[in-house]
């Protein structure tokens, strides 16, 4: 995981990713955006889980950690949709 952004993209973020919406049951991956603070461990990068519900402007995501399901509340800018095959 990179610890900083490139100089031309520093401070910028995508409005489409900031306002994206998910439905309960959708699969998402955690992709940390360095523009916004991320208060969880760096090992969360790349983890996948399911959206449980919406909490304000964030989403409650259930991620398995060592076969034990845990729930995290994440802002949508740190989430990416995973296409089901």
Helices and strands as residue ranges (DSSP letters): H 15-18, E 27-30, G 42-44, E 48-55, E 58-65, E 68-75, G 76-78, E 79-81
